[in-house]
Amino acid sequence: MIRVLIVDDSAFMRNALKTMLSSDPEIEIVGVARDGIEAIEKVISLNPDIVTMDVEMPRMDGLTALRRIMEIKPVPVIIV
């Protein structure tokens, strides 16, 4: 199973990505986050195999979150 964390401030995009990725039986959505701060917290607590990340989000943008994630707990990230 590939464990995925979805990070996007748009509820529509979170649901769309969740629907698309969940259609693959080898992918498990382990969590969602609405901004970069939540993303960092969830990467640490959920230990996903991969993260999908929006760029523009409130509180902390995706690029800043990406840098912090790579410093704290490196994981592959796909910028969406």
Beta strands, then each sheet from edge to edge (+ up, - down):
strand 1: 2-7
strand 2: 27-33
strand 3: 50-53
strand 4: 77-79
sheet 1: 2+ 1+ 3+ 4+
end
